[in-house]
């Protein structure tokens, strides 16, 4: 096993160090966040740092980079308090990755990368039509993280759009049936295979598989 100190890591080339640290936390979900700016132009951006916060109320959070590096998604959410999060699948992972490019705010990124807007009744922001799992959120809170000038954006789930075949009898969403991908670092994407589900763990009972 290799062991490296932070002093050694700090001495590495910037991009080498970035690849190392960004993959250190392990596999993550990768999703497209869709927003609309004040001129009504849709924006689309890939994020791989989403986190479940709670189920009742249903809250999902994500980290937005410093404003000067990634202003559009954060600014649009601040403006109209609404956004959608859309799973990515192998059939359009290349288009999803392309949204990480820095487009001007006047550019419709759905059109720029070749993905399709889907507007549900009553929604002020689009869903990604190609996505098999999507959900719309309303902004709850934006928490500045002063240590590195990033922002933790917390939203409340308003509605969910999903392929019926992935919903299990107990409410579990079998995302492998939707071919939802995962990511590692900033530029690597992976398919997933289930290993197993386990019953609620109790100290006085043997562990059971579902």
N, CA and C of each residue as an Amber inpcrd file, in Angstrom:
protein
   630
   0.8380000  -1.2030000   0.0000000   0.0000000   0.0000000   0.0000000
   0.8730000   1.2540000   0.0000000   0.4670000   2.2250000  -0.7780000
   1.1500000   3.5140000  -0.7970000   0.5500000   4.4290000   0.2740000
   1.3840000   5.2610000   0.8810000   0.9220000   6.2820000   1.8150000
   1.5840000   7.5950000   1.4320000   0.7570000   8.6270000   1.1890000
   1.3050000   9.9370000   0.8300000   0.7410000  10.9920000   1.7800000
   1.5690000  11.9450000   2.1310000   1.1500000  13.0160000   3.0350000
   0.5660000  14.1750000   2.2340000  -0.1290000  15.0760000   2.9170000
  -0.6660000  16.2590000   2.2370000   0.4680000  17.1390000   1.6930000
   1.6160000  17.0940000   2.3330000   2.7630000  17.8680000   1.8320000
   3.1880000  17.3550000   0.4680000   3.2170000  16.0390000   0.3090000
   3.5640000  15.4470000  -0.9900000   2.4870000  15.7610000  -2.0140000
   1.2320000  15.5980000  -1.6330000   0.1250000  15.8620000  -2.5470000
   0.1640000  17.3080000  -3.0350000   0.4840000  18.2390000  -2.1210000
   0.5370000  19.6550000  -2.4860000   1.6430000  19.9580000  -3.4880000
   2.6630000  19.1000000  -3.5380000   3.7820000  19.3300000  -4.4600000
   3.4930000  18.8430000  -5.8750000   2.4310000  18.0920000  -6.0650000
   2.1120000  17.5370000  -7.3770000   1.6090000  18.6070000  -8.3400000
   1.7030000  18.3020000  -9.6160000   1.1130000  19.1350000 -10.6560000
  -0.3650000  19.3690000 -10.3550000  -0.8630000  20.5520000 -10.6420000
  -2.2400000  20.9410000 -10.3100000  -3.2810000  19.9530000 -10.8340000
  -3.1630000  19.5670000 -12.0980000  -4.1730000  18.6890000 -12.6980000
  -4.0450000  17.2540000 -12.1900000  -2.8200000  16.8160000 -11.9780000
  -2.6040000  15.4900000 -11.3860000  -3.2060000  15.4430000  -9.9810000
  -2.9340000  16.4750000  -9.2070000  -3.4680000  16.5650000  -7.8440000
  -4.9990000  16.6220000  -7.8640000  -5.5510000  17.3890000  -8.8100000
  -7.0020000  17.4910000  -8.9190000  -7.6540000  16.1640000  -9.2330000
  -7.0710000  15.4160000 -10.1620000  -7.6100000  14.0910000 -10.4960000
  -7.5670000  13.1610000  -9.2920000  -6.4810000  13.2290000  -8.5580000
  -6.3100000  12.3610000  -7.3850000  -7.3610000  12.6600000  -6.3160000
  -7.4900000  13.9250000  -5.9470000  -8.4040000  14.3050000  -4.8680000
  -9.8570000  14.1270000  -5.2950000 -10.1680000  14.4440000  -6.5370000
 -11.5530000  14.3330000  -6.9960000 -12.0400000  12.8900000  -7.0760000
 -11.1300000  11.9470000  -7.2210000 -11.5520000  10.5410000  -7.2440000
 -11.4370000   9.8770000  -5.8760000 -10.8520000  10.5690000  -4.9000000
 -10.6040000   9.9850000  -3.5820000 -11.8930000   9.6490000  -2.8330000
 -12.9210000  10.4660000  -2.9900000 -14.1720000  10.2520000  -2.2390000
 -15.0210000   9.1270000  -2.8100000 -14.6330000   8.5820000  -3.9490000
 -15.3280000   7.4090000  -4.4750000 -16.3900000   7.7230000  -5.5090000
 -17.1320000   6.6870000  -5.8820000 -18.1630000   6.8170000  -6.9010000
 -19.3060000   7.6940000  -6.3990000 -19.8420000   8.5100000  -7.3010000
 -20.9020000   9.4440000  -6.9590000 -21.9830000   9.3950000  -8.0340000
 -23.1780000   9.8650000  -7.6720000 -24.2090000  10.0190000  -8.6920000
 -23.8040000  11.1530000  -9.6270000 -24.2740000  11.0940000 -10.8490000
 -24.0410000  12.1770000 -11.8100000 -25.3830000  12.5360000 -12.4250000
 -25.7290000  13.8100000 -12.3550000 -27.0310000  14.2570000 -12.8440000
 -26.8960000  15.5820000 -13.5660000 -27.9020000  15.8930000 -14.3720000
 -27.9840000  17.1740000 -15.0460000 -28.9780000  18.0630000 -14.3180000
 -28.5500000  19.2560000 -13.9490000 -29.4450000  20.2220000 -13.3220000
 -29.8790000  21.2340000 -14.3750000 -31.2010000  21.3470000 -14.5450000
 -31.7720000  22.2660000 -15.5210000 -32.3740000  23.4660000 -14.8020000
 -32.0560000  24.6480000 -15.2920000 -32.5910000  25.8960000 -14.7460000
 -32.9860000  26.7960000 -15.9110000 -33.5880000  27.9220000 -15.5840000
 -33.9630000  28.9090000 -16.6040000 -33.5410000  30.2770000 -16.0930000
 -32.9330000  31.0890000 -16.9730000 -32.4990000  32.4100000 -16.5320000
 -33.6290000  33.4310000 -16.6530000 -33.3520000  34.6610000 -16.2770000
 -34.3800000  35.6960000 -16.2430000 -34.9170000  36.0530000 -17.6200000
 -34.1980000  35.6710000 -18.6680000 -34.6550000  35.9010000 -20.0380000
 -35.4240000  34.7120000 -20.6020000 -35.6080000  33.6610000 -19.7820000
 -36.3560000  32.4920000 -20.2120000 -35.5280000  31.4680000 -20.9650000
 -34.1970000  31.6090000 -20.9510000 -33.3200000  30.6890000 -21.6720000
 -32.9080000  29.5460000 -20.7420000 -33.1420000  28.2900000 -21.1440000
 -32.7640000  27.1580000 -20.2900000 -31.2500000  26.9820000 -20.1970000
 -30.8240000  26.5540000 -19.0240000 -29.4240000  26.2260000 -18.7710000
 -29.3650000  24.7710000 -18.3170000 -28.2960000  24.0840000 -18.6670000
 -28.1340000  22.6880000 -18.3000000 -26.6900000  22.4630000 -17.8810000
 -26.4900000  21.8300000 -16.7240000 -25.1280000  21.6260000 -16.2300000
 -25.0300000  20.3100000 -15.4760000 -23.9050000  19.6290000 -15.6290000
 -23.6930000  18.3450000 -14.9650000 -23.1320000  18.5700000 -13.5630000
 -23.6640000  17.8160000 -12.5910000 -23.2070000  17.8760000 -11.2120000
 -23.0260000  16.4530000 -10.6910000 -21.9920000  16.2540000  -9.8910000
 -21.7250000  14.9140000  -9.3490000 -21.5450000  14.9470000  -7.8320000
 -22.1620000  15.9280000  -7.1890000 -22.0050000  16.0510000  -5.7370000
 -23.3520000  16.2440000  -5.0630000 -24.3450000  15.4780000  -5.4950000
 -25.6690000  15.5320000  -4.9010000 -25.7270000  14.6690000  -3.6480000
 -26.5790000  15.0660000  -2.7140000 -26.7010000  14.3100000  -1.4700000
 -28.1460000  14.3430000  -0.9770000 -28.6300000  13.1860000  -0.5260000
 -29.9330000  13.0940000   0.1270000 -29.8090000  13.6880000   1.5140000
 -30.7320000  14.5860000   1.8780000 -30.6950000  15.2230000   3.1930000
 -31.7850000  14.6730000   4.1050000 -32.9590000  14.4370000   3.5680000
 -34.0470000  13.9150000   4.3810000 -35.2120000  13.4900000   3.5130000
 -36.0810000  12.6270000   4.0730000 -37.2100000  12.1030000   3.3110000
 -38.5290000  12.7870000   3.6560000 -38.6220000  13.4110000   4.8200000
 -39.8680000  14.0490000   5.2260000 -39.5590000  15.2790000   6.0610000
 -39.4640000  16.4540000   5.4260000 -39.7050000  16.7190000   4.0130000
 -38.5820000  16.1620000   3.1220000 -38.9160000  15.9470000   1.8590000
 -37.9540000  15.3790000   0.9150000 -36.9880000  16.4650000   0.4550000
 -35.7420000  16.3860000   0.9250000 -34.7420000  17.4080000   0.6370000
 -33.5260000  16.7880000  -0.0460000 -33.0590000  17.4560000  -1.0900000
 -31.8500000  17.0630000  -1.8100000 -30.9310000  18.2760000  -1.8670000
 -29.6370000  18.0540000  -1.6580000 -28.6840000  19.1500000  -1.7380000
 -27.6020000  18.8870000  -2.7620000 -26.9600000  19.9520000  -3.2000000
 -25.7840000  19.8110000  -4.0630000 -24.8340000  20.9690000  -3.7990000
 -23.5700000  20.7410000  -4.1460000 -22.5420000  21.7610000  -3.9900000
 -22.3470000  22.4920000  -5.3120000 -22.4670000  23.8260000  -5.2480000
 -22.1420000  24.6620000  -6.4090000 -20.7560000  25.2620000  -6.2050000
 -19.9550000  25.2170000  -7.2430000 -18.5850000  25.7440000  -7.1620000
 -18.6040000  27.2550000  -6.8960000 -17.4530000  27.8760000  -6.6530000
 -17.4270000  29.3230000  -6.4580000 -18.1540000  30.0570000  -7.5790000
 -18.8360000  31.1200000  -7.2180000 -19.7150000  31.8120000  -8.1610000
 -18.9910000  32.2500000  -9.4320000 -17.7590000  32.7080000  -9.2910000
 -17.0390000  33.1770000 -10.4720000 -16.7130000  32.0380000 -11.4380000
 -16.6490000  30.8060000 -10.9430000 -16.3480000  29.6570000 -11.7920000
 -17.6010000  29.0510000 -12.4210000 -18.7350000  29.1290000 -11.7050000
 -19.9650000  28.4950000 -12.1920000 -21.1710000  29.3130000 -11.7420000
 -21.4220000  30.4450000 -12.4080000 -22.4610000  31.3640000 -11.9140000
 -23.8860000  31.0660000 -12.3810000 -24.0570000  30.3680000 -13.5110000
 -25.3700000  30.3240000 -14.1460000 -26.3970000  29.5240000 -13.3640000
 -26.0530000  28.2990000 -12.9750000 -27.0180000  27.4640000 -12.2480000
 -27.4350000  28.1420000 -10.9500000 -26.4730000  28.5980000 -10.1810000
 -26.7640000  29.2240000  -8.8990000 -27.5950000  30.4900000  -9.0820000
 -27.2200000  31.3330000 -10.0280000 -27.9420000  32.5760000 -10.2620000
 -29.3770000  32.3420000 -10.7090000 -29.5700000  31.3510000 -11.5640000
 -30.9200000  31.0420000 -12.0400000 -31.8050000  30.5280000 -10.9090000
 -31.2460000  29.6910000 -10.0460000 -32.0160000  29.1770000  -8.9090000
 -32.3640000  30.3050000  -7.9480000 -31.4280000  31.2010000  -7.7270000
 -31.7070000  32.3610000  -6.8730000 -32.8220000  33.2180000  -7.4590000
 -32.8770000  33.2800000  -8.7970000 -33.8360000  34.1460000  -9.4780000
 -35.2640000  33.6320000  -9.4010000 -35.4560000  32.3140000  -9.6830000
 -36.8460000  31.8170000  -9.7270000 -37.1380000  30.6560000  -8.7830000
 -36.1260000  30.2210000  -8.0300000 -36.2970000  29.2230000  -6.9510000
 -36.7270000  27.8420000  -7.4500000 -36.5990000  27.5710000  -8.7350000
 -37.0600000  26.2790000  -9.2590000 -35.9910000  25.6640000 -10.1580000
 -35.8610000  24.3270000 -10.0940000 -34.9100000  23.6230000 -10.9440000
 -35.2660000  22.1450000 -10.9920000 -34.7340000  21.4560000 -11.9940000
 -34.9280000  20.0090000 -12.0800000 -33.5820000  19.3130000 -12.0440000
 -33.5860000  18.0910000 -11.4910000 -32.3990000  17.2320000 -11.4840000
 -32.7460000  15.9840000 -12.2780000 -31.8940000  15.6280000 -13.2260000
 -32.1840000  14.5830000 -14.1990000 -31.0540000  13.5610000 -14.2550000
 -31.3970000  12.2770000 -14.0860000 -30.3860000  11.2250000 -14.1570000
 -29.8060000  11.1350000 -15.5690000 -28.5980000  10.6100000 -15.6340000
 -27.8860000  10.4400000 -16.9010000 -27.7870000   8.9540000 -17.2060000
 -27.8940000   8.6120000 -18.4880000 -27.8230000   7.2240000 -18.9360000
 -26.7630000   7.0860000 -20.0290000 -26.2730000   5.8670000 -20.2640000
 -25.1850000   5.6860000 -21.2330000 -25.4610000   6.2490000 -22.6190000
 -26.7330000   6.2860000 -23.0230000 -27.0690000   6.7340000 -24.3710000
 -26.7600000   8.2100000 -24.6230000 -26.6100000   9.0060000 -23.5510000
 -26.3000000  10.4240000 -23.7720000 -25.2500000  10.9590000 -22.7930000
 -24.4020000  10.0760000 -22.2850000 -23.3920000  10.5200000 -21.3260000
 -22.4210000  11.5140000 -21.9570000 -22.1320000  11.3850000 -23.2450000
 -21.2270000  12.3240000 -23.9030000 -21.8450000  13.7230000 -23.9690000
 -23.1400000  13.7820000 -24.2420000 -23.8240000  15.0780000 -24.2900000
 -23.8980000  15.6860000 -22.8970000 -24.1320000  14.8500000 -21.9030000
 -24.1770000  15.3320000 -20.5210000 -22.8290000  15.9250000 -20.1130000
 -21.7430000  15.2290000 -20.4590000 -20.4150000  15.7310000 -20.1040000
 -20.1310000  17.0660000 -20.7840000 -20.6210000  17.2410000 -21.9970000
 -20.3810000  18.4760000 -22.7420000 -20.9630000  19.6940000 -22.0240000
 -21.9740000  19.4930000 -21.1780000 -22.5480000  20.6360000 -20.4540000
 -21.5770000  21.2310000 -19.4400000 -20.4660000  20.5420000 -19.1720000
 -19.4620000  21.0980000 -18.2670000 -18.6610000  22.2150000 -18.9340000
 -18.8220000  22.3680000 -20.2550000 -18.1610000  23.4650000 -20.9620000
 -18.7730000  24.8000000 -20.5370000 -18.0150000  25.8620000 -20.6220000
 -18.4840000  27.1850000 -20.2030000 -19.1530000  27.9050000 -21.3730000
 -20.4640000  27.7610000 -21.4570000 -21.2400000  28.4650000 -22.4660000
 -21.6580000  29.8380000 -21.9240000 -21.8940000  30.7720000 -22.8400000
 -22.4170000  32.0740000 -22.4390000 -23.8560000  31.9160000 -21.9470000
 -24.3000000  32.8310000 -21.0920000 -25.6280000  32.7040000 -20.4920000
 -26.7500000  32.8140000 -21.5200000 -26.4640000  33.3900000 -22.6970000
 -27.4820000  33.5150000 -23.7390000 -27.6670000  32.2340000 -24.5310000
 -26.8610000  31.2120000 -24.2680000 -26.9040000  29.9620000 -25.0180000
 -27.8410000  28.9700000 -24.3400000 -28.7700000  28.4040000 -25.1180000
 -29.6180000  27.3160000 -24.6260000 -28.7820000  26.0460000 -24.6670000
 -28.3780000  25.5360000 -23.5110000 -27.4570000  24.4020000 -23.4770000
 -28.1250000  23.0850000 -23.8640000 -29.4380000  22.9850000 -23.7540000
 -30.1220000  21.8200000 -24.3120000 -29.8210000  21.7290000 -25.8090000
 -30.0070000  22.8400000 -26.5010000 -29.7640000  22.8630000 -27.9440000
 -28.2840000  22.6980000 -28.2610000 -27.4190000  23.3020000 -27.4540000
 -25.9830000  23.2660000 -27.7210000 -25.4260000  21.8480000 -27.6770000
 -25.9400000  21.0140000 -26.7680000 -25.3900000  19.6580000 -26.6170000
 -26.2600000  18.5880000 -27.2740000 -27.4580000  18.9600000 -27.7420000
 -28.3070000  18.0000000 -28.4440000 -29.2490000  17.2040000 -27.5650000
 -29.6840000  17.7800000 -26.4410000 -30.6820000  17.1380000 -25.5900000
 -32.0190000  17.8720000 -25.7180000 -33.0910000  17.2590000 -25.2320000
 -34.4410000  17.7400000 -25.5000000 -35.1130000  18.2700000 -24.2390000
 -35.6780000  19.4680000 -24.3350000 -36.4560000  20.0300000 -23.2300000
 -37.8220000  19.3380000 -23.1580000 -38.2600000  19.0120000 -21.9440000
 -39.6200000  18.5350000 -21.7300000 -40.2560000  19.3940000 -20.6450000
 -41.3360000  20.0770000 -21.0230000 -42.0120000  20.9910000 -20.1100000
 -43.2870000  20.3280000 -19.6040000 -43.3420000  20.0070000 -18.3290000
 -44.5580000  19.4590000 -17.7400000 -45.5080000  20.6020000 -17.3940000
 -46.7820000  20.2910000 -17.3440000 -47.7930000  21.3030000 -17.0700000
 -47.5120000  22.0080000 -15.7410000 -47.5050000  23.3260000 -15.7980000
 -47.2980000  24.1220000 -14.5910000 -45.8550000  24.3450000 -14.2140000
 -44.9170000  23.7760000 -14.9670000 -43.4980000  23.9080000 -14.6240000
 -42.8840000  25.1220000 -15.3000000 -42.0360000  25.8390000 -14.5710000
 -41.3300000  26.9850000 -15.1490000 -39.9120000  26.6170000 -15.5470000
 -39.5370000  25.3580000 -15.3230000 -38.2320000  24.8580000 -15.7460000
 -38.4350000  23.5300000 -16.4760000 -37.5720000  23.2190000 -17.4600000
 -37.7470000  21.9780000 -18.2120000 -37.0930000  20.7770000 -17.5360000
 -37.5580000  19.5970000 -17.9160000 -36.9010000  18.3360000 -17.6030000
 -36.0920000  17.9140000 -18.8330000 -35.1630000  16.9820000 -18.6450000
 -34.4460000  16.3840000 -19.7680000 -35.2870000  15.1990000 -20.2610000
 -35.8240000  15.3090000 -21.4520000 -36.7390000  14.2900000 -21.9670000
 -36.0840000  12.9170000 -22.0200000 -34.8000000  12.8600000 -22.3230000
 -34.0920000  11.5890000 -22.4590000 -33.8660000  10.8910000 -21.1170000
 -34.0300000  11.6060000 -20.0220000 -33.7770000  11.0300000 -18.7000000
 -34.9620000  10.1770000 -18.2530000 -34.6670000   9.0190000 -17.6530000
 -35.7120000   8.1170000 -17.1660000 -36.0790000   8.3830000 -15.7090000
 -35.3020000   9.2190000 -15.0340000 -35.5860000   9.6000000 -13.6450000
 -35.2480000  11.0800000 -13.4870000 -36.2550000  11.8750000 -13.1390000
 -36.0590000  13.3100000 -12.9590000 -36.9390000  13.7870000 -11.8170000
 -36.5510000  14.8980000 -11.2090000 -37.3940000  15.4670000 -10.1740000
 -37.2170000  16.9770000 -10.1330000 -38.3200000  17.6410000  -9.8010000
 -38.3430000  19.0990000  -9.7260000 -38.2330000  19.5290000  -8.2800000
 -37.4420000  20.5680000  -8.0370000 -37.2290000  21.0470000  -6.6760000
 -37.5300000  22.5310000  -6.5580000 -37.8920000  22.9250000  -5.3520000
 -38.0530000  24.3240000  -4.9890000 -36.9610000  24.6820000  -3.9980000
 -36.3030000  25.7980000  -4.2250000 -35.2080000  26.2170000  -3.3590000
 -35.6740000  26.3970000  -1.9230000 -34.9210000  25.8260000  -0.9940000
 -35.1720000  25.9940000   0.4370000 -34.1270000  26.9230000   1.0500000
 -32.8580000  26.6740000   0.7260000 -31.7840000  27.4310000   1.3700000
 -30.4990000  27.3070000   0.5660000 -29.7380000  28.3740000   0.5230000
 -28.3880000  28.3500000  -0.0360000 -27.4200000  28.6760000   1.0970000
 -26.5420000  27.7340000   1.3990000 -25.6260000  27.8820000   2.5310000
 -24.2180000  28.1640000   2.0040000 -23.6840000  29.3560000   2.2040000
 -22.3100000  29.6290000   1.7740000 -21.3110000  28.8270000   2.6090000
 -20.3430000  28.2280000   1.9290000 -19.2580000  27.5240000   2.6160000
 -18.0320000  28.4180000   2.5100000 -17.7380000  29.1220000   3.5610000
 -16.7320000  30.1790000   3.5020000 -15.3210000  29.6630000   3.2790000
 -15.0560000  28.4320000   3.6770000 -13.6860000  27.9150000   3.6060000
 -13.1640000  27.8440000   2.1770000 -14.0590000  27.5590000   1.2090000
 -13.5920000  27.5080000  -0.1850000 -14.5220000  28.2330000  -1.1540000
 -15.4030000  29.0830000  -0.6140000 -16.2910000  29.9350000  -1.4290000
 -17.2680000  29.1540000  -2.3100000 -17.6320000  27.9510000  -1.8670000
 -18.6560000  27.1960000  -2.5810000 -19.9990000  27.3860000  -1.8690000
 -21.0550000  26.7660000  -2.4280000 -22.4010000  26.9410000  -1.8890000
 -23.1030000  25.5900000  -1.8140000 -23.7440000  25.3370000  -0.6850000
 -24.5600000  24.1400000  -0.5290000 -26.0130000  24.5450000  -0.7830000
 -26.5560000  24.0490000  -1.8850000 -27.8980000  24.4310000  -2.3170000
 -28.8720000  23.3300000  -1.9130000 -29.8830000  23.6770000  -1.1190000
 -30.8480000  22.7050000  -0.6120000 -32.2060000  22.9610000  -1.2450000
 -32.7980000  21.9120000  -1.8080000 -34.0970000  22.0380000  -2.4400000
 -35.0880000  21.0170000  -1.9220000 -36.3610000  21.3710000  -1.9780000
 -37.4420000  20.4750000  -1.5690000 -38.0790000  19.8680000  -2.8120000
 -38.2040000  18.5410000  -2.8270000 -38.7610000  17.8480000  -3.9870000
 -40.2300000  18.2180000  -4.1530000 -40.5920000  18.6410000  -5.3720000
 -41.9650000  19.0220000  -5.6890000 -42.7130000  17.9310000  -6.4460000
 -42.0550000  17.2910000  -7.3780000 -42.6390000  16.1620000  -8.1010000
 -41.5360000  15.3470000  -8.7470000 -41.8610000  14.0920000  -9.0280000
 -40.8810000  13.1430000  -9.5670000 -41.4420000  12.5330000 -10.8430000
 -40.5920000  12.4200000 -11.8270000 -40.9370000  11.8370000 -13.1320000
 -40.0160000  10.6380000 -13.3210000 -40.5940000   9.4360000 -13.5440000
 -39.7390000   8.2520000 -13.6180000 -40.3920000   7.1620000 -14.4680000
 -39.5490000   6.2540000 -14.9660000 -40.0290000   5.0880000 -15.7070000
 -40.6860000   4.1190000 -14.7330000 -41.9150000   3.6900000 -15.0320000
 -42.6940000   2.8740000 -14.0960000 -41.9940000   1.5810000 -13.7110000
 -41.2350000   0.9970000 -14.6310000 -40.6780000  -0.3320000 -14.3830000
 -39.5950000  -0.3560000 -13.3050000 -39.1010000   0.7900000 -12.8830000
 -38.0420000   0.7860000 -11.8690000 -38.6010000   0.8370000 -10.4440000
 -39.9060000   1.1140000 -10.2970000 -40.4990000   1.2270000  -8.9690000
 -40.8210000  -0.1530000  -8.4120000 -40.2460000  -0.4760000  -7.2400000
 -40.4680000  -1.7670000  -6.6050000 -41.6630000  -1.7090000  -5.6470000
 -42.1400000  -2.8730000  -5.2270000 -43.3480000  -2.9680000  -4.4120000
 -43.2280000  -2.2170000  -3.0880000 -42.0000000  -2.0790000  -2.5550000
 -41.8220000  -1.4060000  -1.2740000 -41.4220000   0.0650000  -1.4230000
 -41.5100000   0.5970000  -2.6480000 -41.1820000   1.9950000  -2.8830000
 -39.7520000   2.2490000  -3.3210000 -38.9260000   1.2220000  -3.2900000
 -37.5200000   1.3330000  -3.6940000 -37.4320000   1.5680000  -5.2010000
 -36.5610000   2.4820000  -5.6070000 -36.3180000   2.7160000  -7.0230000
 -35.0730000   1.9450000  -7.4550000 -35.2530000   0.9310000  -8.2900000
 -34.1420000   0.1080000  -8.7660000 -33.4860000   0.8310000  -9.9450000
 -32.5810000   1.7190000  -9.6330000 -32.0230000   2.6100000 -10.6520000
 -31.1880000   1.8800000 -11.6940000 -30.6870000   0.6750000 -11.3600000
 -29.9400000  -0.0760000 -12.3730000 -30.8400000  -0.4650000 -13.5420000
 -32.1530000  -0.5930000 -13.2910000 -33.0920000  -0.9200000 -14.3640000
 -33.3080000   0.2660000 -15.3020000 -33.0040000   1.4520000 -14.8230000
 -33.0810000   2.6490000 -15.6540000 -31.7410000   2.9560000 -16.3280000
 -30.7050000   2.1710000 -16.0170000 -29.3580000   2.4190000 -16.5310000
 -28.8050000   3.7710000 -16.0920000 -29.1950000   4.2100000 -14.9010000
 -28.6010000   5.4370000 -14.3740000 -27.1190000   5.1820000 -14.1000000
 -26.2940000   6.1490000 -14.4580000 -24.8540000   5.9590000 -14.3370000
 -24.3280000   6.5270000 -13.0280000 -23.0900000   6.2380000 -12.7480000
 -22.3620000   6.8670000 -11.6510000 -21.0790000   7.4750000 -12.2170000
 -20.3890000   8.2580000 -11.4050000 -19.1960000   8.9380000 -11.9080000
 -18.0570000   8.8200000 -10.9080000 -16.8570000   9.0480000 -11.3900000
 -15.6610000   9.0500000 -10.5540000 -14.7730000  10.1870000 -11.0160000
 -14.3390000  11.0110000 -10.0700000 -13.5450000  12.1670000 -10.4490000
 -14.3810000  13.1520000 -11.2450000 -13.7340000  13.8180000 -12.2010000
 -14.4150000  14.8450000 -12.9860000 -14.8060000  14.3970000 -14.3820000
 -14.3170000  13.2260000 -14.8320000 -14.5060000  12.9240000 -16.2430000
 -14.6840000  11.4400000 -16.5650000 -14.9590000  10.6100000 -15.5500000
 -15.1220000   9.1710000 -15.7750000 -16.5200000   8.7450000 -15.3430000
 -17.1380000   7.8900000 -16.1470000 -18.5190000   7.4730000 -15.9070000
 -18.6190000   5.9570000 -15.9710000 -19.5330000   5.3970000 -15.1560000
 -19.6140000   3.9520000 -15.0010000 -21.0610000   3.4880000 -14.9610000
 -21.2940000   2.2790000 -15.4750000 -22.5690000   1.5980000 -15.2820000
 -22.5370000   0.8950000 -13.9360000 -23.7180000   0.5420000 -13.4090000
 -23.7850000  -0.1070000 -12.0970000 -24.4910000  -1.4520000 -12.1920000
 -24.1130000  -2.3510000 -11.2910000 -24.7720000  -3.6450000 -11.1520000
 -25.1090000  -3.8610000  -9.6850000 -26.3050000  -4.3680000  -9.3840000
 -26.6750000  -4.5610000  -7.9830000 -25.8940000  -5.6970000  -7.3270000
 -25.5380000  -5.5140000  -6.0720000 -24.9000000  -6.5580000  -5.2660000
 -25.9330000  -7.2120000  -4.3510000 -26.8170000  -6.4220000  -3.7790000
 -27.8560000  -6.9710000  -2.9130000 -28.4740000  -5.8930000  -2.0520000
 -29.6660000  -6.1990000  -1.5230000 -30.3220000  -5.3420000  -0.5400000
 -30.4500000  -6.1150000   0.7660000 -30.3990000  -5.3880000   1.8670000
 -30.4550000  -6.0120000   3.1840000 -31.5800000  -5.4090000   4.0090000
 -32.1670000  -6.2260000   4.8560000 -33.2030000  -5.7600000   5.7610000
 -32.6120000  -4.7900000   6.7820000 -33.4760000  -4.0430000   7.4350000
 -33.0580000  -3.0970000   8.4580000 -32.2310000  -3.8230000   9.5260000
 -31.0400000  -3.3400000   9.7790000 -30.1270000  -4.0210000  10.6980000
 -30.5130000  -3.7790000  12.1510000 -30.5720000  -4.8570000  12.9320000
 -30.8410000  -4.7880000  14.3610000 -29.7990000  -5.6060000  15.1070000
 -29.3600000  -5.0950000  16.2550000 -28.2920000  -5.7510000  17.0120000
 -28.6750000  -7.1460000  17.4690000 -29.9540000  -7.3680000  17.7410000
 -30.3840000  -8.6470000  18.3110000 -30.8450000  -9.6570000  17.2640000
 -30.7330000  -9.2990000  15.9750000 -31.2130000 -10.2150000  14.9320000
 -30.1330000 -10.4620000  13.9090000 -30.0480000 -11.6790000  13.3370000
 -29.1290000 -11.9310000  12.2270000 -29.5040000 -11.0690000  11.0320000
 -28.5250000 -10.6500000  10.2840000 -28.7720000  -9.8220000   9.0990000
 -29.4600000 -10.6490000   8.0240000 -30.4810000 -10.0670000   7.4050000
 -31.2380000 -10.7530000   6.3660000 -31.1330000 -10.0020000   5.0490000
 -31.0730000 -10.7420000   3.9620000 -31.1440000 -10.1300000   2.6400000
 -32.5850000 -10.0420000   2.1850000 -32.8740000  -8.9670000   1.4500000
 -34.2260000  -8.7950000   0.9050000 -34.3080000  -9.4790000  -0.4630000
